Amino acid sequence: MTIRKTIINTVLPVLLAVASLCSCDKAEETYGSNYPCAFAFDTRLHPTSLLTRVMDNPGSFVRVDVRKTQGINRLSISSNNGIDTEDLPITTDRENYRIGNVGAANSIIVGCSVFNGPCAYDSQCPNCIVTGGTSGVSILLSWTRGGQAVTCGKCKRSYELNYDGRPTETGGRPLMRYKIGYNGVEMTVYN
């Protein structure tokens, strides 16, 4: 009887853990995987950056556009207030190495949701990029509703940033989300 209890108490939890890792649930489906996203940002190296400031400010979001110039990544960051922008060269080898492809058009929206904390979305309209086959064409979203939503200039759909990127109108896909990690020092956005 003790062997049976030992098996139940040790083997069963391991099997349940493995099964949960292998299962496909709704949470996994919410994150985009069609466009590679690998972005890391060390807030210690950029303590006054707009990107650093949004992480602890609910309702604050920025768009980060990544472009490579002469082997150095440059971040063009624009705040959801419609006023603040910054051009930030990424100068350390470690940082440059940790910035790969960043979504559909090397552009993501990063911020702190009022309800769910840190979040990251692709800057492209998920409906136009899919239905229009515009994967090579940039249709970036624009800030609306005081920076708490974004709107597509092509299809005119709006998406709520504080509500997991869901469209404000019925029908259509929500924004493509990326996983985000933030430990107070380093932010990573990935899929």
C-alpha positions in Angstrom: 0.0 0.0 0.0 2.9 2.4 0.7 4.3 1.9 -2.7 1.0 2.7 -4.3 0.7 5.9 -2.2 4.3 6.8 -3.2 3.5 6.4 -6.8 0.3 8.4 -6.6 2.0 11.2 -4.6 5.1 11.5 -6.8 4.4 10.2 -10.3 0.9 11.6 -10.7 1.9 15.3 -10.1 4.7 14.9 -12.6 2.4 13.4 -15.3 -0.2 16.2 -14.7 2.5 18.8 -15.0 3.8 17.3 -18.3 0.2 17.1 -19.7 -0.5 20.7 -18.9 2.7 21.8 -20.7 1.7 19.8 -23.8 -1.9 21.0 -23.8 -3.1 23.7 -26.2 -5.4 26.1 -24.3 -7.0 29.4 -25.1 -4.2 31.4 -23.5 -1.6 30.1 -26.0 -3.8 31.1 -28.9 -3.9 34.7 -27.8 -0.2 35.3 -28.7 0.9 35.9 -32.3 3.4 33.6 -33.9 3.0 34.5 -37.6 5.7 37.2 -37.4 8.9 36.6 -35.4 9.4 38.9 -32.4 12.5 39.1 -30.3 13.2 42.3 -28.4 15.1 42.9 -25.2 15.6 46.3 -23.6 17.7 47.0 -20.5 16.1 49.8 -18.5 19.3 50.4 -16.5 21.1 51.6 -19.6 18.2 53.9 -20.5 16.6 55.1 -17.2 14.9 58.2 -18.7 13.7 56.6 -21.9 10.0 56.7 -22.8 10.0 53.0 -23.1 11.3 52.6 -19.5 8.8 55.1 -18.1 5.7 53.3 -19.5 6.3 50.0 -17.7 5.2 51.3 -14.3 2.5 53.7 -15.5 -0.9 52.1 -16.1 -2.5 53.5 -19.3 0.8 54.5 -20.8 1.9 53.0 -24.2 4.6 53.7 -26.7 5.2 52.5 -30.3 8.7 51.2 -30.8 9.9 51.2 -34.4 13.3 49.4 -34.9 15.6 50.2 -37.8 19.1 49.2 -38.4 21.6 51.9 -39.6 25.3 51.1 -40.2 25.0 47.9 -38.1 23.4 49.7 -35.1 19.8 49.3 -34.1 17.9 52.6 -33.5 14.7 52.8 -31.7 12.2 55.4 -32.8 9.8 55.7 -29.8 6.5 57.6 -29.8 4.3 58.0 -26.8 0.6 57.6 -26.8 0.2 61.2 -25.6 0.9 62.2 -29.3 3.6 64.6 -28.3 6.7 62.8 -26.9 9.1 61.1 -29.2 12.7 59.9 -29.0 15.3 58.5 -31.3 17.4 56.0 -29.2 20.6 54.4 -30.6 21.3 51.0 -29.1 25.1 51.1 -28.8 26.1 48.1 -26.7 26.9 44.7 -28.4 24.7 42.9 -25.9 21.7 45.0 -26.6 22.1 44.9 -30.4 22.5 41.1 -30.2 19.2 40.9 -28.3 17.1 42.8 -30.9 16.0 40.5 -33.7 12.9 40.8 -35.9 10.3 42.8 -34.1 6.8 41.8 -35.4 5.3 42.2 -38.8 7.0 45.5 -39.7 9.7 45.9 -37.0 7.2 47.9 -35.0 5.5 47.0 -31.7 3.3 48.7 -29.2 4.5 48.3 -25.6 2.9 49.5 -22.4 1.2 49.0 -19.1 -2.5 48.1 -19.3 -4.7 49.7 -16.6 -6.2 46.2 -15.9 -3.5 43.6 -16.9 -0.1 45.2 -16.4 2.7 45.0 -19.0 1.5 44.2 -22.5 2.8 44.2 -26.1 1.1 44.2 -29.4 2.1 44.3 -33.1 1.7 47.8 -34.7 0.0 46.4 -37.7 -3.8 46.0 -38.2 -4.4 42.3 -37.8 -7.4 42.4 -40.1 -5.7 44.3 -43.0 -2.5 42.3 -42.8 -4.4 39.0 -43.1 -7.2 39.9 -45.5 -5.2 42.2 -47.7 -2.1 40.0 -47.9 0.0 43.1 -47.0 2.7 41.4 -45.0 5.3 43.4 -46.8 3.4 46.6 -46.6 3.4 48.7 -43.4 -0.1 49.8 -42.3 0.8 51.1 -38.8 -2.0 51.9 -36.4 -2.6 55.5 -35.1 -3.2 56.6 -31.5 -6.9 57.4 -30.7 -9.1 57.9 -27.7 -6.4 59.8 -25.7 -3.9 57.1 -26.5 -5.9 54.3 -25.0 -6.7 52.8 -28.3 -5.3 52.6 -31.9 -7.0 52.8 -35.2 -6.2 51.5 -38.7 -6.1 54.1 -41.4 -7.2 51.5 -44.0 -10.2 49.6 -42.5 -10.9 52.2 -39.8 -11.2 49.5 -37.0 -10.2 50.6 -33.5 -8.6 48.4 -30.8 -8.6 48.9 -27.0 -5.1 48.7 -25.6 -6.2 48.2 -22.0 -8.5 45.3 -23.0 -6.1 42.9 -24.6 -6.2 44.7 -28.0 -9.8 43.7 -28.7 -11.6 45.6 -31.5 -14.1 48.2 -30.3 -16.6 47.2 -33.0 -18.0 43.7 -33.3 -16.3 41.4 -35.8 -12.6 41.3 -36.7 -9.6 40.0 -35.0 -8.0 41.5 -31.9 -4.5 43.0 -32.1 -1.6 40.4 -32.5 -0.2 40.1 -29.0 3.3 39.2 -27.9 4.5 37.8 -24.7 6.2 40.3 -22.4 8.4 39.9 -19.4 9.6 42.7 -17.1 11.5 42.2 -13.9 12.0 45.9 -13.1 15.4 45.9 -14.9 15.0 44.2 -18.3 12.0 44.0 -20.6 11.6 41.2 -23.2 9.0 41.0 -25.9 8.9 37.7 -27.7 6.8 34.9 -29.2 
